[in-house]
């Protein structure tokens, strides 16, 4: 299962969070972007349970992460 995770972080923490996310085995790519979101991460997981754990238990637990939006690839 592939998903795009759009992430808003505290100002000035974009590079720190990018480097931390790159260390996660499920994250295949992560970029800093301009606009509503600060980072876009591409995740590849076995199923919805693993995605749930990645987003809720790992990414959202970082104190610098203010908000996420997860887009699951349909096909």
Backbone as CSV, one residue per row, in Angstrom:
resi,resn,N_x,N_y,N_z,CA_x,CA_y,CA_z,C_x,C_y,C_z
1,UNK,0.848,-1.161,0.000,0.000,0.000,0.000,0.901,1.233,0.000
2,UNK,0.567,2.177,-0.859,1.330,3.415,-0.963,0.463,4.568,-0.492
3,UNK,1.082,5.525,0.219,0.342,6.691,0.709,1.237,7.918,0.680
4,UNK,0.602,9.058,0.457,1.272,10.342,0.569,0.849,10.947,1.899
5,UNK,1.818,11.410,2.677,1.522,12.009,3.969,1.952,13.465,3.903
6,UNK,0.979,14.361,4.015,1.224,15.800,3.980,1.370,16.252,5.422
7,UNK,2.443,16.970,5.721,2.785,17.254,7.110,3.039,18.744,7.313
8,UNK,2.430,19.299,8.366,2.698,20.664,8.808,3.476,20.571,10.108
9,UNK,4.592,21.308,10.187,5.447,21.265,11.372,5.643,22.668,11.936
10,UNK,6.178,22.745,13.131,6.497,24.024,13.751,7.541,24.743,12.892
11,UNK,7.425,26.057,12.775,8.386,26.807,11.962,9.827,26.533,12.379
12,UNK,10.675,26.340,11.365,12.089,26.115,11.602,12.486,24.677,11.865
13,UNK,11.517,23.759,11.884,11.838,22.360,12.180,11.742,21.453,10.951
14,UNK,11.547,22.033,9.798,11.356,21.246,8.576,12.522,20.294,8.303
15,UNK,13.753,20.801,8.355,14.921,19.959,8.048,15.090,18.848,9.076
16,UNK,14.872,19.160,10.344,15.001,18.163,11.410,14.017,17.014,11.203
17,UNK,12.759,17.355,10.953,11.730,16.324,10.770,11.987,15.545,9.486
18,UNK,12.418,16.216,8.436,12.738,15.510,7.187,13.786,14.435,7.443
19,UNK,14.843,14.780,8.148,15.912,13.823,8.422,15.417,12.666,9.292
20,UNK,14.572,12.956,10.274,14.015,11.899,11.129,13.121,10.955,10.335
21,UNK,12.309,11.504,9.443,11.409,10.669,8.638,12.183,9.789,7.666
22,UNK,13.277,10.307,7.119,14.089,9.521,6.179,14.657,8.264,6.823
23,UNK,14.762,8.245,8.139,15.296,7.085,8.858,14.267,5.965,9.023
24,UNK,12.989,6.260,8.811,11.929,5.257,8.976,11.888,4.339,7.755
25,UNK,11.860,3.034,7.946,11.900,2.117,6.796,10.684,2.230,5.870
26,UNK,9.546,2.658,6.380,8.335,2.770,5.557,8.334,4.027,4.677
27,UNK,9.167,4.995,5.011,9.214,6.244,4.247,10.212,6.079,3.106
28,UNK,9.713,6.166,1.889,10.543,5.964,0.705,11.112,7.272,0.176
29,UNK,10.420,8.374,0.452,10.886,9.682,-0.004,10.210,10.735,0.854
30,UNK,10.925,11.830,1.114,10.340,12.947,1.852,10.967,14.232,1.334
31,UNK,10.114,15.220,1.067,10.567,16.495,0.531,9.970,17.651,1.316
32,UNK,10.750,18.714,1.450,10.241,19.973,1.997,9.571,20.708,0.843
33,UNK,8.366,21.238,1.082,7.614,21.928,0.041,7.120,23.283,0.557
34,UNK,6.767,24.150,-0.371,6.166,25.441,-0.036,4.663,25.331,-0.163
35,UNK,3.929,26.086,0.648,2.480,26.101,0.554,1.835,25.750,1.879
36,UNK,0.674,25.156,1.809,-0.094,24.820,3.001,0.633,23.828,3.890
37,UNK,1.362,22.908,3.291,2.089,21.889,4.046,3.582,22.165,3.968
38,UNK,4.330,21.624,4.906,5.768,21.839,4.961,6.563,20.674,4.381
39,UNK,6.010,19.466,4.505,6.682,18.259,4.022,5.679,17.345,3.344
40,UNK,6.160,16.605,2.362,5.375,15.516,1.763,6.232,14.263,1.834
41,UNK,5.677,13.228,2.450,6.381,11.950,2.570,5.628,10.893,1.772
42,UNK,6.377,10.021,1.123,5.789,8.875,0.428,6.083,7.644,1.263
43,UNK,5.026,6.967,1.669,5.166,5.774,2.501,4.711,4.542,1.732
44,UNK,5.382,3.434,1.986,4.955,2.134,1.470,4.852,1.191,2.654
45,UNK,3.636,0.647,2.854,3.357,-0.217,4.003,2.600,-1.460,3.532
46,UNK,2.526,-2.461,4.411,1.835,-3.714,4.073,0.310,-3.570,4.081
47,UNK,-0.205,-2.703,4.939,-1.657,-2.562,5.032,-2.038,-1.373,5.895
48,UNK,-3.342,-1.210,6.081,-3.862,-0.057,6.800,-3.407,-0.033,8.258
49,UNK,-3.220,-1.182,8.873,-2.752,-1.231,10.256,-1.353,-0.652,10.400
50,UNK,-0.485,-1.004,9.477,0.871,-0.476,9.508,0.875,1.023,9.218
51,UNK,0.008,1.470,8.316,-0.108,2.895,8.019,-0.606,3.653,9.245
52,UNK,-1.610,3.090,9.909,-2.142,3.681,11.134,-1.027,3.858,12.175
53,UNK,-0.249,2.823,12.376,0.843,2.871,13.346,1.887,3.912,12.946
54,UNK,2.234,3.964,11.669,3.220,4.920,11.184,2.766,6.359,11.429
55,UNK,1.533,6.664,11.033,1.052,8.043,11.133,0.724,8.417,12.571
56,UNK,-0.109,7.626,13.235,-0.579,8.008,14.566,0.448,7.776,15.669
57,UNK,1.150,6.666,15.612,2.047,6.315,16.711,3.486,6.794,16.517
58,UNK,3.853,7.157,15.291,5.228,7.587,15.043,5.290,9.048,14.613
59,UNK,4.690,9.377,13.470,4.820,10.738,12.934,4.112,11.763,13.817
60,UNK,2.863,11.515,14.148,2.107,12.501,14.936,2.593,12.632,16.378
61,UNK,3.393,11.702,16.845,3.914,11.784,18.209,5.113,12.727,18.329
62,UNK,5.658,13.138,17.200,6.762,14.098,17.234,6.205,15.458,17.635
63,UNK,6.803,16.084,18.644,6.254,17.331,19.177,6.232,18.460,18.151
64,UNK,7.098,18.400,17.140,7.151,19.444,16.119,6.039,19.306,15.068
65,UNK,5.442,18.131,14.968,4.401,17.890,13.972,3.081,18.464,14.480
66,UNK,2.538,19.391,13.704,1.295,20.056,14.085,0.066,19.421,13.452
67,UNK,0.241,18.866,12.237,-0.930,18.342,11.514,-0.459,17.421,10.401
68,UNK,-1.255,16.395,10.117,-0.988,15.525,8.972,-2.275,15.302,8.185
69,UNK,-2.106,15.056,6.910,-3.193,14.591,6.039,-2.621,13.422,5.267
70,UNK,-3.317,12.282,5.307,-2.828,11.073,4.650,-3.706,10.763,3.444
71,UNK,-3.067,10.572,2.307,-3.748,10.245,1.064,-3.301,8.854,0.624
72,UNK,-4.210,7.894,0.672,-3.901,6.519,0.263,-4.077,6.414,-1.249
73,UNK,-3.092,5.850,-1.911,-3.152,5.689,-3.370,-4.198,4.644,-3.704
74,UNK,-5.078,4.971,-4.651,-6.209,4.121,-4.992,-5.837,2.991,-5.949
75,UNK,-4.851,3.176,-6.762,-4.572,2.134,-7.726,-3.170,2.084,-8.209
